């Protein structure tokens, strides 16, 4: 498989992880709105619709990534979405905290994603 095709597949997988991570954060935001305002809140329902639209786009990016890359390389890169969620949740939501265990877990996940990307790009 050409190196350019492998690199593009990794970028697509990383884009998928960004978009699906944003969708998870948007879903959390919508769930918080539902808890405060109830299910009739149009803003929360719009947030859910937007989040599921982002998940659909993320799935399309995943399909494109799998077309040009190996599953054993692409799938671990998708785990990067956990990094975005862990890093941004305490910033975006006052009810969330960031502790040493979460930091250690995110660090290990980042190391794993980096190792896969480094190996997969070569």
TIGUPA-131792 format. One record per residue (C-alpha): x, y, z; residue in one letter; residue number from 1. Coordinates in pm, 1 decimal. Layout:
        px        py        pz  vopa  selum
         X         Y         Z     A    NUM
...
END
This chain:
        px        py        pz  vopa  selum
       0.0       0.0       0.0     X      1
     147.3     340.9     -94.7     X      2
     265.2     560.5     191.8     X      3
      47.3     850.9      74.0     X      4
    -264.5     631.9      87.2     X      5
    -175.7     510.7     438.4     X      6
    -117.1     868.0     555.9     X      7
    -451.3     984.0     410.4     X      8
    -627.4     694.5     584.2     X      9
    -471.6     799.5     916.4     X     10
    -579.9    1161.2     865.8     X     11
    -933.0    1048.9     784.8     X     12
    -939.2     832.7    1098.4     X     13
    -812.1    1123.3    1307.4     X     14
   -1080.8    1348.3    1157.4     X     15
   -1337.3    1083.4    1244.1     X     16
   -1213.8    1084.4    1603.3     X     17
   -1240.4    1465.5    1623.2     X     18
   -1592.0    1471.9    1483.2     X     19
   -1720.8    1182.4    1692.1     X     20
   -1559.1    1329.9    2003.0     X     21
   -1737.2    1659.3    1933.7     X     22
   -2060.3    1464.1    1886.8     X     23
   -2015.4    1302.8    2229.0     X     24
   -1956.4    1642.0    2390.3     X     25
   -2262.6    1783.0    2213.3     X     26
   -2470.7    1488.8    2334.8     X     27
   -2353.9    1556.0    2692.0     X     28
   -2448.9    1920.8    2654.1     X     29
   -2793.5    1823.4    2524.0     X     30
   -2841.1    1575.6    2808.5     X     31
   -2759.3    1849.0    3060.2     X     32
   -3018.9    2073.7    2892.4     X     33
   -3279.5    1796.5    2914.0     X     34
   -3203.2    1750.3    3283.4     X     35
   -3254.3    2124.5    3342.9     X     36
   -3531.7    2209.5    3096.0     X     37
   -3703.8    1879.2    3016.0     X     38
   -3751.3    1693.5    2689.9     X     39
   -3955.9    1972.3    2537.0     X     40
   -3650.4    2201.0    2516.0     X     41
   -3594.0    2264.1    2143.0     X     42
   -3228.9    2355.5    2197.7     X     43
   -3155.1    2016.1    2350.0     X     44
   -3335.5    1836.5    2068.7     X     45
   -3140.8    2038.7    1812.6     X     46
   -2817.4    1948.2    1991.9     X     47
   -2905.8    1578.1    1969.6     X     48
   -2990.3    1608.0    1599.9     X     49
   -2662.5    1790.0    1533.9     X     50
   -2465.1    1534.6    1736.2     X     51
   -2613.4    1243.3    1544.9     X     52
   -2544.6    1423.1    1218.4     X     53
   -2180.0    1454.2    1325.8     X     54
   -2175.5    1082.2    1407.2     X     55
   -2299.2    1014.4    1053.6     X     56
   -2020.6    1226.7     905.0     X     57
   -1772.3    1051.4    1131.5     X     58
   -1896.3     713.4    1006.4     X     59
   -1844.4     824.3     645.4     X     60
   -1489.7     932.8     730.0     X     61
   -1432.6     594.4     892.3     X     62
   -1549.6     416.2     577.9     X     63
   -1312.1     624.7     365.5     X     64
   -1027.1     560.2     607.8     X     65
   -1089.2     185.3     602.8     X     66
   -1090.3     189.8     225.0     X     67
    -734.5     318.2     221.5     X     68
    -587.3     176.7     541.0     X     69
    -565.4    -126.4     762.1     X     70
    -825.6    -187.4    1031.5     X     71
    -552.4    -272.5    1282.3     X     72
    -407.8      77.1    1232.5     X     73
    -725.4     279.2    1177.6     X     74
    -927.9     150.6    1469.8     X     75
    -681.3     244.6    1746.4     X     76
    -656.5     596.3    1600.8     X     77
   -1030.9     631.0    1658.1     X     78
    -955.0     594.6    2029.7     X     79
    -809.9     945.4    2015.0     X     80
   -1167.6    1070.0    2057.3     X     81
   -1140.2     970.4    2422.9     X     82
    -849.1    1210.8    2455.2     X     83
   -1052.4    1502.3    2320.1     X     84
   -1344.6    1416.9    2547.5     X     85
   -1131.2    1372.6    2860.5     X     86
    -940.1    1694.9    2791.0     X     87
   -1240.2    1913.0    2705.3     X     88
   -1509.4    1784.1    2941.9     X     89
   -1378.2    1963.4    3254.8     X     90
   -1340.8    2284.2    3052.4     X     91
   -1688.3    2272.8    2899.2     X     92
   -1886.5    2128.5    3190.8     X     93
   -1855.8    2264.4    3543.4     X     94
   -1983.8    1937.5    3691.2     X     95
   -1689.2    1739.5    3552.4     X     96
   -1347.6    1710.3    3712.9     X     97
    -999.8    1617.3    3598.6     X     98
    -797.7    1402.0    3838.5     X     99
    -463.3    1217.1    3824.0     X    100
    -630.8     889.5    3721.8     X    101
    -799.5    1050.5    3423.6     X    102
    -472.1    1220.9    3334.4     X    103
    -283.9     888.0    3353.4     X    104
    -546.8     711.7    3143.2     X    105
    -546.1     987.1    2882.0     X    106
    -166.8     981.2    2875.9     X    107
    -159.0     606.5    2816.5     X    108
    -421.3     637.6    2543.4     X    109
    -222.7     919.2    2379.9     X    110
      90.5     706.5    2389.2     X    111
     -94.7     417.6    2228.6     X    112
    -243.5     636.4    1954.8     X    113
      97.7     789.5    1886.5     X    114
     260.4     444.3    1862.4     X    115
      -4.2     320.3    1618.8     X    116
      17.2     632.6    1402.4     X    117
     395.5     616.4    1398.5     X    118
     396.7     248.1    1302.3     X    119
     104.5     278.7    1060.3     X    120
     255.2     569.3     867.5     X    121
     577.9     383.3     794.1     X    122
END
